[in-house]
């Protein structure tokens, strides 16, 4: 199989034959051609096969009401006692609502509420506990704040209660492989979804993860999952994809995925990136405490925006929004 990675650019000096990347703020006139067992090569974008050219250039429909014409910031709201970065900080519903207010006030376009830690080594949370953590917080947010809400879960009963409480999108770190009923549920209720790649489960994912070619392996896995969900009646326009930084990947795997992340536009879906405060940033910057990884997280976010990534899932909303504002001001001047 041949893969095509658009070499994304944002320069104001744009050639006449350049193509828009996913109908957004980036353009490309060159493509990296990737084939297993062969060295990469470059070719003009005008030589792309017609179907792939359409996938790479077509504007992405709105997701959960958010237009995909600019980078969108997804604020992380973990209502857990044990998440890797902010476990326990927003476990109290009052603290969770206050943090939701702060993130939306700082510029979050969507909030991602999760009640089960998926850090390496984390155990599965009982259904009743996960529902009790998430549904009341979602209802409280919905009653006060007019912002899209994502439920970060692998489980249909949790998603059901979250949607009843006012959530708009299902974000599944297992790529809808953990619970066979979750994708049909999303289809039945016409919900947008995010498919994330993970190798193994949170309990096992960091035990010596290996790939033949991490970039192509993750792309092919996500492609297969997109096809599986579209076959169940979820249109491609309601699907976002996430390469799953840190989920069954080494530092080298994470860096390769970030380097080549524009490849995932070939799936014809918005791309979501969740790299905020991840361990590889700490390893590279010498910051063992997750809260100290904000500068590295901002660097990754701006880099991703420069490759056309539409949704950035972050802990530090105000800082990310400020970094994107400066990046956009320079890009547009």
Backbone bond lengths (Angstrom), bond angles and torsions (degrees), N, CA, C in turn:
res aa  C-N    CA-C-N  psi(-1)  N-CA   C-N-CA  omega(-1)  CA-C   N-CA-C  phi
1 X - - - 1.462 - - 1.529 109.83 -
2 X 1.309 116.77 137.14 1.457 122.40 177.87 1.519 109.58 -96.75
3 X 1.328 115.53 133.26 1.460 121.89 177.86 1.522 108.84 -113.21
4 X 1.324 116.08 147.78 1.460 121.43 -176.96 1.521 109.52 -126.34
5 X 1.328 115.28 117.55 1.469 119.87 178.12 1.524 109.73 -106.58
6 X 1.332 117.76 113.55 1.468 119.09 177.59 1.523 110.63 -68.08
7 X 1.317 116.20 133.72 1.463 120.76 176.90 1.528 106.76 -84.69
8 X 1.331 115.32 96.06 1.464 121.40 -170.61 1.522 111.63 -72.97
9 X 1.319 114.49 140.48 1.459 121.44 178.02 1.519 109.76 -138.26
10 X 1.332 115.43 158.14 1.464 120.50 178.13 1.522 112.05 -130.50
11 X 1.318 117.70 5.51 1.458 121.40 -175.92 1.523 110.86 -59.88
12 X 1.341 115.73 143.96 1.468 119.87 179.28 1.523 111.95 -68.05
13 X 1.331 117.42 -25.79 1.464 120.83 177.75 1.521 108.04 -83.74
14 X 1.317 114.55 95.73 1.464 121.79 -172.00 1.524 110.09 -110.82
15 X 1.318 118.02 124.55 1.476 119.72 178.99 1.529 111.67 -61.25
16 X 1.301 115.48 153.87 1.468 120.22 -177.93 1.524 112.28 -63.48
17 X 1.336 117.34 -29.28 1.462 119.41 -177.37 1.527 113.20 -95.85
18 X 1.342 117.47 10.61 1.461 120.38 178.92 1.521 110.56 -69.12
19 X 1.319 115.14 150.67 1.456 121.58 -179.15 1.531 110.07 -108.45
20 X 1.329 117.73 146.12 1.467 120.03 175.91 1.523 109.78 -73.63
21 X 1.309 116.97 141.16 1.456 121.27 178.50 1.526 108.92 -93.41
22 X 1.312 115.92 111.82 1.470 122.94 178.86 1.527 112.07 54.47
23 X 1.342 115.68 29.78 1.451 120.06 178.95 1.510 114.45 66.63
24 X 1.341 116.94 15.75 1.454 120.21 -173.37 1.504 114.27 -107.38
25 X 1.313 116.10 -144.26 1.458 123.39 -170.01 1.530 112.96 -90.11
26 X 1.315 117.96 -10.09 1.466 121.53 177.74 1.524 110.52 -99.55
27 X 1.326 114.89 161.44 1.458 120.73 173.99 1.519 108.23 -137.50
28 X 1.327 115.68 166.71 1.459 119.91 176.92 1.519 109.63 -152.11
29 X 1.317 114.65 145.25 1.466 120.03 173.60 1.527 111.07 -126.72
30 X 1.351 114.73 1.53 1.461 121.42 -178.47 1.521 108.39 -134.74
31 X 1.322 115.70 146.22 1.459 121.83 179.92 1.524 108.72 -129.07
32 X 1.338 115.88 137.05 1.454 120.74 170.89 1.530 108.17 -88.02
33 X 1.318 116.37 124.68 1.458 121.86 179.67 1.526 108.12 -96.12
34 X 1.329 115.54 123.30 1.461 121.78 -175.56 1.526 109.55 -120.30
35 X 1.316 115.84 126.06 1.461 122.27 177.37 1.522 108.39 -137.16
36 X 1.309 116.57 139.19 1.459 120.31 -179.96 1.528 109.61 -63.54
37 X 1.332 114.68 132.97 1.455 119.97 178.40 1.505 115.08 81.07
38 X 1.334 117.72 5.95 1.464 121.14 179.84 1.526 109.10 -132.24
39 X 1.330 118.23 149.38 1.467 119.85 177.97 1.524 110.43 -68.46
40 X 1.329 118.19 147.55 1.468 119.74 177.13 1.518 110.88 -65.99
41 X 1.317 115.19 151.91 1.466 120.50 176.83 1.521 108.95 -143.08
42 X 1.318 115.08 161.22 1.458 121.23 179.52 1.524 110.17 -103.88
43 X 1.325 115.12 148.21 1.461 119.28 173.46 1.528 108.64 -146.08
44 X 1.327 117.59 156.87 1.461 119.72 177.63 1.526 110.89 -64.29
45 X 1.314 115.93 142.53 1.461 119.98 179.96 1.534 111.58 -61.42
46 X 1.315 116.84 -28.08 1.470 118.91 -179.58 1.522 112.75 -64.84
47 X 1.337 117.49 -16.07 1.461 120.85 -179.69 1.526 112.90 -92.44
48 X 1.331 117.97 4.64 1.460 120.78 178.01 1.529 111.02 -60.89
49 X 1.347 117.18 144.15 1.465 119.12 170.03 1.526 109.84 -58.20
50 X 1.313 116.33 147.47 1.459 120.70 -173.71 1.512 114.38 -56.43
51 X 1.326 117.05 -43.64 1.453 119.48 -179.05 1.512 112.92 -63.99
52 X 1.324 116.94 -41.54 1.457 119.89 179.76 1.522 111.02 -71.94
53 X 1.311 117.78 -36.32 1.461 120.42 176.21 1.528 110.29 -58.89
54 X 1.313 116.31 -41.28 1.462 120.29 179.77 1.526 110.30 -66.19
55 X 1.335 116.89 -42.38 1.460 120.51 179.26 1.532 111.08 -61.10
56 X 1.330 116.31 -42.56 1.457 120.26 -174.39 1.524 113.08 -75.60
57 X 1.298 117.39 -24.14 1.461 119.57 -172.82 1.522 114.20 -105.31
58 X 1.319 119.04 -23.36 1.465 121.24 -173.54 1.521 111.68 -63.00
59 X 1.329 118.04 135.70 1.464 119.89 174.78 1.528 110.85 -59.99
60 X 1.310 116.22 141.40 1.452 120.75 178.37 1.529 109.66 -84.86
61 X 1.334 117.04 133.46 1.469 119.30 177.15 1.523 110.71 -63.54
62 X 1.333 116.87 159.62 1.465 119.05 175.45 1.528 111.43 -58.86
63 X 1.315 115.75 147.01 1.466 123.03 175.30 1.529 107.99 -115.13
64 X 1.324 116.87 122.43 1.466 122.02 -178.79 1.529 111.03 51.80
65 X 1.332 115.65 36.40 1.458 120.84 178.41 1.507 115.06 84.84
66 X 1.329 118.74 -2.10 1.466 121.52 -179.14 1.520 110.08 -95.05
67 X 1.322 117.16 122.32 1.454 120.84 174.23 1.523 109.44 -66.67
68 X 1.322 115.46 143.34 1.459 121.23 -177.17 1.528 111.72 -99.15
69 X 1.331 116.95 32.31 1.456 121.54 -177.53 1.521 113.05 -96.17
70 X 1.318 117.42 4.72 1.468 123.30 177.48 1.523 107.15 -158.44
71 X 1.329 117.98 157.83 1.471 119.09 178.15 1.527 111.23 -62.03
72 X 1.305 116.25 130.28 1.465 122.11 179.80 1.529 110.00 -105.92
73 X 1.325 115.96 142.25 1.459 121.61 -176.90 1.522 109.41 -103.71
74 X 1.333 115.97 121.81 1.463 123.16 176.48 1.523 107.66 -101.95
75 X 1.315 116.60 114.98 1.454 120.79 179.92 1.517 111.32 -84.60
76 X 1.323 116.30 132.15 1.471 122.69 -177.67 1.521 109.91 -84.84
77 X 1.331 116.14 125.98 1.456 121.59 176.11 1.524 108.29 -125.84
78 X 1.320 115.81 93.25 1.464 121.94 179.88 1.520 109.65 -89.81
79 X 1.337 115.95 113.11 1.459 119.82 176.65 1.529 107.21 -100.85
80 X 1.314 113.64 62.94 1.466 122.80 -176.01 1.520 109.06 -131.50
81 X 1.331 116.94 157.93 1.465 119.31 175.36 1.520 113.35 -88.89
82 X 1.352 117.76 -4.79 1.471 118.52 -166.46 1.522 114.90 -143.14
83 X 1.341 119.69 20.33 1.460 119.72 176.26 1.522 109.84 -64.69
84 X 1.338 116.49 154.66 1.472 119.67 -168.14 1.520 112.83 -65.09
85 X 1.342 117.91 -30.47 1.459 119.31 -173.43 1.515 113.10 -106.49
86 X 1.330 116.78 -41.43 1.462 119.85 -172.23 1.519 112.41 -131.13
87 X 1.329 116.92 26.32 1.455 120.67 -178.66 1.523 112.44 -56.08
88 X 1.329 115.86 128.99 1.452 122.01 178.43 1.510 114.81 88.97
89 X 1.324 118.47 -19.41 1.467 120.27 -175.23 1.524 112.20 -68.18
90 X 1.346 116.80 -32.65 1.466 120.41 -176.77 1.523 111.34 -124.24
91 X 1.331 115.67 25.60 1.460 121.05 -178.42 1.530 110.78 -68.36
92 X 1.314 116.82 -35.89 1.460 121.63 175.46 1.533 108.68 -71.18
93 X 1.348 118.58 129.68 1.474 120.25 -177.55 1.526 113.90 -56.17
94 X 1.327 117.29 -33.70 1.466 119.45 179.18 1.524 110.83 -68.03
95 X 1.331 115.92 -40.35 1.458 119.65 176.62 1.529 110.88 -66.25
96 X 1.330 116.19 -37.28 1.466 120.39 179.36 1.524 110.56 -63.36
97 X 1.320 117.36 -45.22 1.459 120.37 179.37 1.522 111.18 -65.02
98 X 1.322 116.92 -40.06 1.464 119.65 178.08 1.521 110.92 -62.82
99 X 1.321 116.38 -39.97 1.468 119.35 179.14 1.523 110.58 -68.66
100 X 1.328 117.61 -36.64 1.462 120.55 175.89 1.527 110.65 -61.01
101 X 1.321 116.41 -43.40 1.475 120.09 176.96 1.529 110.26 -59.81
102 X 1.331 115.60 -45.37 1.466 119.20 -177.47 1.524 111.28 -63.63
103 X 1.323 117.36 -42.40 1.461 119.86 -178.23 1.522 111.91 -67.48
104 X 1.332 117.72 -42.64 1.458 118.60 178.99 1.524 110.41 -68.37
105 X 1.316 116.65 -36.03 1.456 119.24 176.37 1.511 112.59 -64.41
106 X 1.337 116.64 -28.00 1.459 121.58 179.94 1.527 112.68 -87.06
107 X 1.337 116.95 -4.30 1.448 118.50 175.05 1.512 116.59 115.49
108 X 1.340 118.95 14.80 1.470 119.71 176.15 1.518 109.86 -67.47
109 X 1.322 115.99 133.74 1.461 121.25 177.65 1.520 112.14 -86.62
110 X 1.325 117.56 -22.71 1.454 124.13 -178.54 1.522 107.53 -156.25
111 X 1.324 116.36 149.95 1.458 121.75 177.06 1.526 109.07 -112.15
112 X 1.332 115.94 138.10 1.462 122.05 -179.25 1.522 108.07 -113.36
113 X 1.327 116.32 107.80 1.461 122.31 -174.34 1.524 109.40 -99.68
114 X 1.333 116.07 124.66 1.456 121.10 179.84 1.510 112.23 -130.87
115 X 1.338 116.04 138.94 1.452 120.94 -179.52 1.507 114.27 -116.11
116 X 1.343 116.66 10.75 1.460 120.91 178.74 1.521 108.68 -136.56
117 X 1.299 117.48 118.97 1.455 120.36 177.75 1.525 110.01 -65.54
118 X 1.320 116.02 134.67 1.465 120.97 175.47 1.521 110.50 -117.33
119 X 1.336 116.12 26.25 1.457 119.91 174.80 1.530 108.86 -65.45
120 X 1.331 117.91 157.52 1.464 119.25 177.69 1.520 112.11 -54.05
121 X 1.334 115.68 129.72 1.453 121.55 178.91 1.512 115.12 89.63
122 X 1.352 117.95 -5.19 1.463 120.36 -177.02 1.524 111.20 -69.57
123 X 1.327 115.48 143.99 1.456 121.48 178.12 1.529 110.19 -90.96
124 X 1.332 115.85 158.70 1.457 121.65 178.15 1.529 109.91 -67.11
125 X 1.333 116.30 137.53 1.457 122.16 179.38 1.528 109.17 -92.37
126 X 1.327 118.92 136.10 1.462 120.56 177.06 1.527 111.90 -56.77
127 X 1.333 116.33 147.97 1.460 121.57 -176.23 1.529 112.51 -55.44
128 X 1.312 116.66 -49.68 1.461 119.24 -176.56 1.518 111.84 -60.55
129 X 1.316 116.66 -37.60 1.463 119.94 179.02 1.527 111.02 -66.58
130 X 1.326 116.24 -44.26 1.462 119.46 -178.56 1.526 111.14 -65.09
131 X 1.321 116.66 -40.93 1.469 120.34 177.34 1.523 110.45 -63.77
132 X 1.330 116.94 -44.84 1.464 120.23 -178.71 1.518 112.07 -63.71
133 X 1.308 116.99 -29.98 1.459 120.24 178.43 1.529 112.78 -75.10
134 X 1.331 116.77 -37.20 1.463 120.24 -168.34 1.528 115.21 -99.25
135 X 1.322 118.00 -46.87 1.466 119.84 -172.39 1.527 113.21 -59.67
136 X 1.343 120.12 -46.56 1.467 118.52 179.61 1.528 113.33 -63.32
137 X 1.313 116.81 -36.65 1.463 119.97 178.89 1.528 110.49 -66.73
138 X 1.325 116.60 -42.72 1.467 120.33 177.95 1.522 110.54 -61.79
139 X 1.340 117.26 -43.26 1.464 120.31 178.86 1.524 111.06 -61.71
140 X 1.324 116.72 -40.60 1.469 120.29 -179.98 1.527 111.08 -66.11
141 X 1.331 116.62 -41.09 1.462 120.04 177.31 1.517 110.20 -63.90
142 X 1.330 116.27 -47.12 1.453 120.44 -177.12 1.522 111.90 -61.36
143 X 1.319 116.77 -33.92 1.464 120.34 -179.24 1.522 112.15 -69.70
144 X 1.323 116.65 -21.00 1.466 119.66 -172.21 1.527 114.51 -119.75
145 X 1.326 117.59 -33.43 1.465 120.27 -169.18 1.532 109.99 -120.14
146 X 1.334 118.11 120.18 1.470 120.89 -178.76 1.530 112.06 -83.80
147 X 1.324 116.26 72.26 1.457 121.06 -177.87 1.524 107.95 -134.71
148 X 1.327 119.06 145.88 1.469 119.43 174.79 1.530 110.56 -60.11
149 X 1.329 115.23 147.29 1.462 121.88 -179.46 1.519 108.57 -127.94
150 X 1.320 115.01 132.93 1.459 122.25 175.75 1.525 108.62 -107.35
151 X 1.326 116.63 139.00 1.459 120.75 171.85 1.522 108.15 -100.56
152 X 1.313 115.21 121.49 1.466 122.70 -179.33 1.527 107.28 -92.73
153 X 1.338 116.37 95.50 1.456 120.21 -177.03 1.515 110.65 -153.56
154 X 1.355 114.84 159.27 1.456 122.42 175.27 1.527 111.59 -106.22
155 X 1.333 117.69 1.83 1.459 121.30 -164.68 1.528 112.15 -123.65
156 X 1.337 115.52 133.38 1.459 120.86 -177.17 1.526 112.78 -62.11
157 X 1.332 120.93 -47.92 1.475 118.27 -179.61 1.524 113.36 -59.32
158 X 1.323 116.92 -35.40 1.469 119.90 178.00 1.523 109.87 -67.66
159 X 1.323 116.41 -44.42 1.465 120.03 178.41 1.524 111.17 -62.78
160 X 1.313 116.99 -40.63 1.467 121.45 -179.58 1.522 110.38 -58.98
161 X 1.331 116.85 -49.94 1.460 119.59 179.95 1.523 111.66 -65.69
162 X 1.334 116.61 -35.47 1.464 119.90 179.24 1.521 111.48 -66.45
163 X 1.324 116.89 -41.53 1.461 120.33 179.04 1.524 110.04 -66.16
164 X 1.326 116.95 -40.73 1.463 120.04 176.43 1.529 110.94 -60.52
165 X 1.333 115.80 -33.68 1.464 120.39 -179.16 1.525 112.69 -78.89
166 X 1.339 117.36 -15.04 1.462 119.35 176.88 1.504 116.64 127.67
167 X 1.343 118.66 5.29 1.472 120.02 177.20 1.527 110.20 -70.91
168 X 1.343 115.28 157.01 1.463 121.24 -174.21 1.513 114.06 -118.38
169 X 1.328 119.00 -15.17 1.460 122.33 -170.66 1.522 108.66 -146.97
170 X 1.343 116.22 145.97 1.466 120.93 175.95 1.530 108.52 -108.04
171 X 1.322 115.67 124.07 1.462 122.83 179.60 1.526 107.36 -113.51
172 X 1.336 116.64 106.43 1.465 121.22 -172.36 1.523 110.10 -111.38
173 X 1.332 116.18 114.78 1.464 120.15 -177.98 1.526 112.37 -69.50
174 X 1.322 117.73 -13.22 1.468 120.22 177.39 1.518 112.36 -93.52
175 X 1.328 117.46 2.39 1.461 119.61 -177.99 1.515 112.68 64.84
176 X 1.339 117.00 30.82 1.459 123.50 179.37 1.530 111.69 63.07
177 X 1.334 115.62 39.62 1.460 120.95 175.13 1.529 112.06 -113.11
178 X 1.327 118.25 -14.05 1.463 121.65 -176.58 1.526 111.46 -76.69
179 X 1.320 116.07 -43.63 1.465 122.60 -176.94 1.521 107.93 -124.71
180 X 1.328 116.75 111.36 1.464 121.43 -175.15 1.522 112.99 -63.94
181 X 1.329 117.53 -17.99 1.466 120.37 -178.28 1.524 113.26 -86.81
182 X 1.340 117.47 -11.73 1.466 118.95 -171.47 1.523 112.72 -71.42
183 X 1.319 118.17 -43.87 1.470 119.72 179.40 1.530 111.66 -64.08
184 X 1.344 120.19 -46.29 1.471 118.94 174.70 1.533 112.79 -58.23
185 X 1.333 117.07 -35.56 1.463 120.28 176.36 1.525 110.52 -61.69
186 X 1.328 116.36 -45.89 1.468 120.06 179.17 1.517 111.17 -62.94
187 X 1.323 116.50 -39.20 1.461 120.29 178.46 1.524 111.11 -64.83
188 X 1.324 116.47 -46.25 1.468 121.33 -177.98 1.522 111.70 -59.91
189 X 1.331 116.40 -35.54 1.460 120.59 -176.60 1.534 112.76 -99.40
190 X 1.340 116.46 9.80 1.478 121.94 176.46 1.531 111.65 53.85
191 X 1.340 115.51 45.82 1.460 120.25 -176.58 1.518 111.19 -97.01
192 X 1.312 117.70 142.85 1.467 119.81 168.23 1.515 110.26 -71.48
193 X 1.322 115.73 153.91 1.467 120.63 -175.43 1.517 109.81 -139.27
194 X 1.324 115.29 160.55 1.461 121.69 169.16 1.516 108.21 -123.18
195 X 1.329 115.51 125.91 1.464 122.56 177.29 1.521 107.59 -98.69
196 X 1.320 116.78 120.13 1.464 119.93 176.44 1.513 110.35 -110.39
197 X 1.328 115.59 144.47 1.462 120.53 175.44 1.520 109.61 -87.21
198 X 1.328 115.71 135.25 1.462 121.94 172.04 1.519 107.68 -144.61
199 X 1.306 116.59 142.75 1.460 122.03 174.64 1.527 107.70 -98.92
200 X 1.348 117.00 110.20 1.444 120.71 -177.68 1.519 111.96 81.68
201 X 1.310 116.50 -160.41 1.457 123.54 178.82 1.519 109.13 -109.79
202 X 1.348 117.97 167.37 1.464 118.22 177.05 1.520 113.26 -53.10
203 X 1.334 116.65 -34.48 1.463 119.22 -179.66 1.532 112.35 -65.56
204 X 1.337 117.41 -31.34 1.466 120.64 -170.11 1.524 114.86 -119.39
205 X 1.333 118.83 -8.77 1.463 120.89 -163.68 1.532 114.46 -64.76
206 X 1.315 118.15 -25.06 1.468 118.85 -177.16 1.530 113.11 -98.74
207 X 1.327 117.04 15.90 1.462 120.56 177.66 1.530 109.21 -87.80
208 X 1.311 115.45 86.21 1.458 122.98 175.33 1.528 113.02 55.28
209 X 1.336 118.54 59.29 1.474 120.11 178.86 1.521 111.40 -67.30
210 X 1.327 116.33 137.61 1.467 122.16 -178.79 1.522 110.42 -134.62
211 X 1.341 115.92 147.57 1.461 122.72 177.63 1.527 108.82 -140.83
212 X 1.318 116.54 153.18 1.462 119.75 170.14 1.531 109.36 -70.78
213 X 1.328 115.84 -47.67 1.468 123.83 175.55 1.519 104.98 -150.19
214 X 1.335 117.56 104.63 1.458 119.71 -169.22 1.526 111.84 -59.55
215 X 1.322 118.91 -38.79 1.448 120.64 -177.60 1.527 110.88 -64.99
216 X 1.324 116.55 -48.03 1.465 120.29 -178.20 1.521 111.18 -74.20
217 X 1.329 117.24 -36.21 1.465 119.58 179.40 1.528 111.06 -63.04
218 X 1.330 116.38 -44.91 1.464 119.72 179.76 1.524 110.28 -66.61
219 X 1.327 117.01 -41.57 1.466 120.07 178.15 1.529 110.66 -59.21
220 X 1.312 117.12 -47.68 1.471 120.34 -177.01 1.526 111.08 -64.70
221 X 1.338 116.40 -38.44 1.467 119.54 178.52 1.525 110.49 -64.61
222 X 1.330 116.76 -45.87 1.465 119.95 178.50 1.525 110.90 -63.75
223 X 1.325 117.14 -38.96 1.462 120.27 178.13 1.524 110.68 -59.64
224 X 1.327 116.22 -43.75 1.466 119.92 179.38 1.526 111.15 -64.44
225 X 1.333 116.87 -38.18 1.464 119.67 179.11 1.526 111.30 -69.70
226 X 1.326 117.89 -38.73 1.463 120.15 175.99 1.527 110.05 -59.99
227 X 1.330 116.38 -44.47 1.467 119.61 178.99 1.524 110.97 -63.06
228 X 1.330 117.35 -39.01 1.461 120.39 179.76 1.524 111.01 -64.24
229 X 1.325 116.81 -40.25 1.462 119.46 -178.97 1.519 112.28 -74.41
230 X 1.321 117.15 -37.12 1.466 118.03 176.68 1.525 110.41 -65.02
231 X 1.326 116.98 -34.06 1.468 120.10 176.89 1.521 111.91 -64.44
232 X 1.333 116.94 -24.47 1.458 121.34 177.85 1.525 112.43 -87.87
233 X 1.326 116.86 -1.39 1.454 120.17 176.30 1.509 115.49 102.78
234 X 1.337 117.51 11.56 1.467 120.43 175.28 1.529 107.46 -95.28
235 X 1.313 119.27 110.29 1.465 120.44 -176.87 1.526 111.78 -62.28
236 X 1.315 115.71 148.63 1.471 120.66 177.68 1.523 111.17 -54.13
237 X 1.324 117.37 -32.45 1.455 120.81 -179.67 1.513 114.40 -68.61
238 X 1.342 117.42 -10.55 1.461 119.97 176.91 1.526 111.64 -107.56
239 X 1.330 117.02 14.11 1.461 121.47 -177.10 1.522 110.25 -116.34
240 X 1.321 116.92 129.33 1.470 122.83 168.04 1.524 107.42 -108.26
241 X 1.328 116.40 154.41 1.464 121.29 -178.96 1.519 109.87 -124.37
242 X 1.329 115.16 145.65 1.468 122.47 -176.47 1.529 107.66 -135.80
243 X 1.349 118.71 121.92 1.466 119.75 -178.78 1.517 114.49 -69.69
244 X 1.328 118.92 -8.14 1.465 120.95 172.54 1.521 114.32 73.61
245 X 1.322 116.40 54.71 1.464 120.23 177.53 1.532 109.50 -56.91
246 X 1.334 116.02 128.88 1.451 121.02 177.12 1.513 115.64 84.30
247 X 1.311 117.64 -4.79 1.462 120.80 -178.94 1.527 109.01 -100.73
248 X 1.326 115.62 89.88 1.457 119.77 -177.53 1.515 111.63 75.80
249 X 1.338 116.84 39.23 1.461 122.33 179.41 1.525 110.43 -139.19
250 X 1.304 115.26 145.87 1.453 121.09 171.59 1.524 109.43 -84.14
251 X 1.329 115.86 175.61 1.466 119.06 175.86 1.519 110.94 -58.92
252 X 1.333 118.12 -42.68 1.468 121.11 179.14 1.522 111.00 -62.74
253 X 1.334 117.35 -39.40 1.469 120.19 177.73 1.529 110.68 -62.58
254 X 1.337 115.97 -45.47 1.469 119.64 -179.78 1.521 111.65 -60.09
255 X 1.323 117.10 -44.12 1.458 120.35 -178.53 1.526 111.19 -65.46
256 X 1.313 117.00 -38.92 1.468 119.72 178.56 1.524 111.08 -65.32
257 X 1.314 117.14 -39.85 1.462 119.95 178.02 1.527 111.10 -64.76
258 X 1.315 117.03 -41.24 1.465 119.60 178.34 1.523 111.06 -66.52
259 X 1.316 116.11 -40.40 1.466 120.38 179.67 1.528 111.44 -60.74
260 X 1.317 116.75 -38.31 1.459 120.62 -175.23 1.510 114.96 -109.50
261 X 1.339 117.43 22.94 1.461 119.79 -169.80 1.523 113.62 -64.04
262 X 1.327 118.00 -22.47 1.471 118.57 178.66 1.526 112.04 -65.14
263 X 1.341 117.55 -16.82 1.469 120.23 175.85 1.523 111.11 -55.34
264 X 1.326 117.11 -35.99 1.462 120.78 -171.80 1.521 113.25 -70.43
265 X 1.336 118.03 -12.53 1.465 119.56 172.49 1.527 110.89 -62.81
266 X 1.328 117.19 -22.22 1.456 120.52 179.08 1.514 113.46 -66.58
267 X 1.324 118.11 -11.27 1.467 121.12 176.21 1.522 112.03 -78.99
268 X 1.329 116.54 -10.42 1.459 120.00 177.89 1.511 113.92 77.16
269 X 1.332 117.44 19.20 1.466 123.14 -177.49 1.522 109.35 -126.99
270 X 1.343 117.96 156.13 1.461 118.57 169.65 1.522 110.42 -59.68
271 X 1.323 115.89 146.86 1.452 121.87 -179.77 1.526 108.71 -104.70
272 X 1.324 116.17 130.26 1.460 122.89 176.74 1.524 108.09 -111.47
273 X 1.316 116.02 137.58 1.462 120.79 179.15 1.516 109.68 -124.43
274 X 1.338 115.91 126.55 1.451 121.54 175.67 1.523 110.35 -120.13
275 X 1.318 116.38 84.92 1.466 120.89 -179.69 1.518 112.37 -114.52
276 X 1.311 117.50 -0.37 1.455 122.50 -172.57 1.531 112.66 -56.59
277 X 1.335 115.33 125.51 1.464 124.33 174.20 1.534 113.58 60.26
278 X 1.315 118.59 17.20 1.461 120.14 -176.15 1.527 111.06 -68.34
279 X 1.327 114.08 160.90 1.464 120.11 -172.41 1.523 112.61 -61.05
280 X 1.332 118.54 -35.25 1.461 119.19 -177.94 1.517 111.04 -61.98
281 X 1.333 116.65 -31.25 1.465 120.08 176.41 1.525 109.29 -66.19
282 X 1.324 115.88 -42.54 1.459 119.27 177.50 1.512 112.96 -63.70
283 X 1.345 116.58 -40.04 1.457 120.27 179.21 1.527 111.21 -62.98
284 X 1.322 116.69 -40.68 1.461 120.86 -176.84 1.521 112.90 -76.25
285 X 1.335 116.96 -29.11 1.462 120.06 -174.28 1.523 112.94 -107.42
286 X 1.323 116.95 0.72 1.449 119.14 179.76 1.510 113.42 68.72
287 X 1.336 117.01 38.21 1.467 121.91 -179.43 1.532 109.08 -123.26
288 X 1.320 117.60 87.18 1.461 120.56 -178.04 1.524 113.56 -66.27
289 X 1.327 118.16 -25.04 1.460 121.58 178.88 1.524 108.70 -86.55
290 X 1.338 117.13 124.27 1.465 121.06 -172.96 1.527 112.74 -58.08
291 X 1.320 117.64 -38.47 1.464 120.43 -177.71 1.526 112.84 -65.46
292 X 1.336 117.77 -16.73 1.461 121.48 178.98 1.525 112.94 -87.25
293 X 1.332 117.75 2.94 1.466 121.39 -174.31 1.524 113.07 -95.91
294 X 1.319 117.35 17.59 1.464 120.13 -177.36 1.529 111.89 -61.35
295 X 1.348 120.61 -48.47 1.468 118.62 -179.47 1.530 113.24 -56.95
296 X 1.334 116.64 -44.01 1.460 119.13 177.79 1.504 112.14 -64.35
297 X 1.319 117.17 -37.65 1.464 120.87 178.53 1.527 110.96 -64.28
298 X 1.326 116.70 -38.93 1.467 120.23 179.11 1.526 111.01 -66.20
299 X 1.334 116.16 -38.90 1.468 119.38 178.07 1.517 110.79 -60.85
300 X 1.327 116.59 -42.97 1.463 120.38 179.29 1.528 110.47 -65.23
301 X 1.337 117.21 -41.70 1.465 120.64 -178.90 1.526 111.87 -61.73
302 X 1.325 116.72 -45.33 1.474 119.75 -179.51 1.524 110.54 -67.51
303 X 1.332 117.05 -39.65 1.460 120.47 176.23 1.523 110.75 -59.56
304 X 1.326 116.49 -43.22 1.457 120.41 -179.06 1.532 111.37 -65.97
305 X 1.324 116.46 -40.48 1.464 119.15 177.01 1.525 110.85 -60.70
306 X 1.330 116.08 -35.15 1.456 120.42 177.63 1.512 113.56 -69.66
307 X 1.333 117.81 -12.51 1.457 121.75 173.98 1.531 111.71 -106.78
308 X 1.336 116.11 13.97 1.456 120.22 173.05 1.507 115.50 85.13
309 X 1.331 118.77 10.47 1.468 120.51 179.03 1.533 108.69 -64.26
310 X 1.325 114.61 128.71 1.466 118.77 -171.54 1.516 114.74 -86.53
311 X 1.345 119.08 -30.33 1.463 121.14 -174.99 1.524 108.83 -129.55
312 X 1.327 115.95 126.32 1.461 122.67 -179.91 1.522 108.17 -113.26
313 X 1.330 116.06 115.22 1.467 121.73 -179.17 1.527 107.75 -92.00
314 X 1.345 116.85 115.54 1.464 120.09 -168.97 1.521 111.73 -138.46
315 X 1.341 114.65 155.20 1.451 121.21 170.63 1.531 111.40 -83.03
316 X 1.323 116.05 -37.36 1.471 121.94 -169.00 1.529 109.53 -104.11
317 X 1.331 115.02 83.37 1.465 120.59 -172.10 1.525 111.89 -67.31
318 X 1.315 117.93 -49.60 1.466 120.07 -175.99 1.525 111.01 -60.42
319 X 1.319 116.73 -43.84 1.461 120.84 -179.30 1.533 111.09 -66.62
320 X 1.322 116.62 -40.37 1.465 120.12 179.18 1.515 110.53 -66.69
321 X 1.323 117.05 -43.34 1.469 119.90 179.29 1.523 110.52 -62.63
322 X 1.325 118.03 -39.52 1.469 120.64 178.48 1.520 110.64 -64.92
323 X 1.335 117.55 -43.53 1.463 120.63 179.42 1.524 110.93 -62.28
324 X 1.333 117.12 -42.39 1.462 120.31 179.19 1.525 111.60 -67.53
325 X 1.329 117.00 -35.50 1.474 119.95 178.35 1.520 111.07 -62.54
326 X 1.323 116.44 -44.06 1.470 119.58 178.34 1.525 111.33 -67.18
327 X 1.345 116.64 -42.06 1.466 120.68 177.39 1.514 111.21 -59.33
328 X 1.329 116.92 -43.95 1.462 120.66 -179.28 1.534 110.93 -68.08
329 X 1.330 117.59 -38.00 1.465 120.17 179.93 1.519 111.21 -62.55
330 X 1.323 116.72 -42.89 1.461 120.26 178.55 1.528 110.29 -68.28
331 X 1.321 116.88 -42.38 1.461 120.94 -178.72 1.524 112.43 -62.60
332 X 1.346 115.96 -37.01 1.456 120.27 -172.33 1.529 113.86 -92.97
333 X 1.336 118.50 -5.91 1.466 118.69 -173.33 1.535 111.61 -72.31
